[in-house]
């Protein structure tokens, strides 16, 4: 494992900068190397964290679709109470089957 990977792995473990500097000194890093690799590992770790959050936010778009479907089902349920029973119940069945299908599709 090279020095940059080592400093990134320490950052991923959640160690504070003080602890990382201490461990790097124990492994024979010089002060200038410690400063350089600490800065580089911070940049790389933050970029990885940002990319992870971007990919995670793409998965959350499915929740918006489910919310729209639930609102439509509420409207159809209100329609059932106003004597549109066949249209409302049929619509509820179709919408809830779509919600169930999208839940198991992960």
Long-range contacts (C-beta under 8 A, 24 or more apart in sequence): 3-29, 3-33, 3-37, 4-37, 4-40, 4-41, 4-44, 6-37, 7-37, 7-38, 7-40, 7-41, 8-41, 8-44, 8-45, 10-41, 11-41, 11-42, 11-45, 12-45, 62-102, 65-102, 66-99, 66-102, 69-95, 69-98, 69-99, 70-99
